[in-house]
Amino acid sequence: MVIALRINGQEEQLEKCTIEGLVAVKGLVAASLVVEHNGRIVKQTDWHTVLLRHGDVLELLNFVGGG
């Protein structure tokens, strides 16, 4: 089933999955990633339990170290 959601301000369509599945599909590095789901930060240990639904809003924040 394809769902429509907003990721970092952009409308996207993808197969229904969990946050963990989305991170894998996008090829993101989980170690430096923070995910906000509908205004709530989700712990990485819970990513596999959060099923994404039509209309969800996600912010994917990637922290980068530097000087």
VENVENQUI-V376930 format. One line per field, one symbol per residue. ss: DSSP state (@ for helix, = for strand, . for the rest). psi: psi as a letter, one per 30 degrees, with the letter a starting at -180 (. if undefined). Layout:
ss: ???
psi: ???
This chain:
ss: .======..======..=@@@@@@@@...@@@=====..===.@@@@@@.=.....======.....
psi: kklklkjhfkklklkkaleeeeeeefhljeegkkkkjhgkkkkeffeffjkklkflkkkjkjkkla.
